[in-house]
Amino acid sequence: MNKPLAILILLAFLVLMLAGCSVSKFIPEGSYLLDNVKIESDNKEIKPSQMNLYVRQKSNAKWFSLVKLPMYIYGASGLDSTKWINRFWRKIGEAPVIYDPVLAEETRSEMEKAVQNMGYMGASVGLQEVSDGNRMKVYYTVRSGEPYVVERLAYDISDAKIADYLAKDPVRAGLYEGMRFDVNVLDAERQRITQYLQNQGYYRFNKDFITYQADTMLNTHKVDLTLKLLPYRRTKEDLPQPHRQYTLRNVNYVLDADFSELSEDALRGLDSISSGGTGVFYKGKPFLRPKVLTDCNYLIPGNLYRNRNVQNTYSALGRLSILKYSNIRFNEVALPGDSTRLDAYIFLSKNKNKALSFEIEGTNSAGDLGAAASVSFTHRNLFKGSEAFTLELRGAYEAVSGLEGYANSHYMEYGIESSLNFPEFMFPFLSSDFKRRIRATSEVSVKYNWQIRPEFERTLAAAAWSYRWTRRGKATHRFDLLDINYIYMPYTSEAFNAYLDRMDQINPLLRHSYEDLFIIRLGYTYTYNSVGGNAINAAKHNSYSIRFNIEESGNLLYGLSKLVHKKPRYGDAYQLANIDFAQYVKMDIDFAKNFVIDERNSLVFHAGLGIACPYGNSKSLPFEKLYFSGGANSVRGWRVRSLGPGSYRGDGNTIDYVNHTGDIKLDLNVEYRTYLFWKLNGAVFIDAGNVWNIRSQGTQTEGVFKFNRFYKQLAVSYGLGIRFDLDFLILRFDGGMKAINPMYTGRDRYPIVSPDFGRDFAFHFAVGYPF
């Protein structure tokens, strides 16, 4: 019996054994185990998934929506909670959910209100309880009836100025005649109008000043709807008066000081300077240059109060790493005959200037274990403009096993990297208005890296200048204005040179990837996540993400070289400082879609495509820019750098990983994720993909991309995964099995039919989700 079949039989036996663990002992007499909750609706517009939000009591979780294994694990424990084994089973399992009829009735009532609020005011929700022994199934049935529709819509706004603003409101489609009388839509319109008026100077306005009057016509489902604006009252005892527009009088920054009463008297004990029409108050010396503060300020004295400008100021200040927090408060100014002025106070608390951190990590590269350590120094306010300076030193060691011709070898890496981040768009001749609109950060960085492998040594020196900015919290842009990399190969072993000599017949362009080279690139990356935030939060909601990257290298240098010399003076390529420079264009696009089935289960699809084309001064891509397949984030039935190109099988030499690369990459993945217990989540996945070359390289024609055969060269794998969710970090363990192997023919091409665990299994450890 082969190993995969034995493992499947063992898992099936374990599931059956746990399923046999009775949970009846935990169900009190006269009570029921909540076996299932089902919602049915007679209206397509009222989806059961919407009503799930109101369910107060849900049945026990199912692994992969199939079996309630956590409950059965809990059932394996005994009644004696003093025994450690029973406490262990209960901790990792889930207690049986005992049906509560009170919560069921509350659920029914909340659902009914929710449906009625959607405009179906005659709707009802039925509750049916079906018992089977000591188990209970609960059915909620939604009967919506006919919806109520707004027949006539009117506005009752006695305040002429606000009426004029609303008449000019470019977005007045929230309410319209013929719409369903949906309370949620009405409330959203109140909130929208409130935000609109708060951006027109109405500092004291809130949505409670907007009410609705709804009159229904007898024996019909038609509604006369009137939106009313109430006059301003600070308290119930005050006389009604028109709503007031507020203008900003003074805007003051207060550094590292706070006080409960906002007034000019409270500022008199502080030193101050004026910059750009705003005051800066501080003790001792200001820790930020005044111009940095005014560039972050959108609250301009003399302008109307706008809540949008308050949020923009918060956002701009949030990019200053020297700040621990910021707080904006307003004080109404009592002037004779004028009570519509505001003084703004922006309180800034300073973060620590300097930080020193250490990091130790373990590595696993295709089964080769290693460790790395780094020390990093950060200064968050180098020139008193919140410029973040970072210096990092890193060292790594990895034991290299099974590498042909190299016994007891190892890999070592040393590196130093420094960066300086500016909280603004640093470029000559740019206006302050442009910088304020873009709100970008600029970064200049330099690094040096020295890699010592058994086969070769490689050093990399790099310098870069880039910009990054975010729009509306969901879209991120990165523009690499200049990225210079110098790759130097001081040593290659005799065995590696012999391997390259053998490869000259199969892949003559491979040698070019291991020569000294300049890469001078320009690139742009766009990333969008529909729910914003980080990947961990996105995994808990219906969401999608898109990442697009394009970069080019060497075009400007090639054009200038062509102007000076029609043909290269030495060899086949133009040079910079007597070293060849790379010329290519590369584009990548990734798309991921997350479908949340319920709070414990989700289905994720991912597709990734990358194409890179060397031309002009380059016959092949630099090794660092080549695509590879296999590994923890690709086709997980293969080890990293062990798949492709195309149906290329390789010569079995472990050094051959350098040849499993390509100019084109395709990844297709689907993954079902489920909550297991405690902090553990599980996954079942299917991966497909490969890499290909654009043009034929020697005799390696099986790796060339052809439209009429590339789909036959797709590698397919399947597997299981465990995720250890620490809230701030995801530790991932994936085991993949090959299903379709394009590197073989005949029976060996389909290991899903005749699997060989030693040949077809790959284990991966990684941090974070694969997509």
Helices and strands as residue ranges (DSSP letters): H 3-19, G 24-26, E 33-41, H 48-51, G 52-54, H 69-75, H 84-92, H 101-117, E 124-132, E 135-143, E 149-156, H 160-168, H 183-198, G 207-209, E 210-216, E 222-229, E 247-255, G 265-267, E 271-275, E 278-282, H 290-295, H 307-317, E 323-335, E 338-350, E 354-365, E 368-379, E 388-400, E 409-422, H 432-438, E 441-452, E 456-471, E 475-492, H 494-506, G 510-514, E 517-529, H 535-538, E 543-553, H 555-564, E 575-576, E 579-580, E 584-598, E 601-614, G 623-625, G 654-659, E 664-677, E 680-692, G 701-703, G 710-713, E 715-725, E 730-740, G 746-749, H 757-760, E 761-767
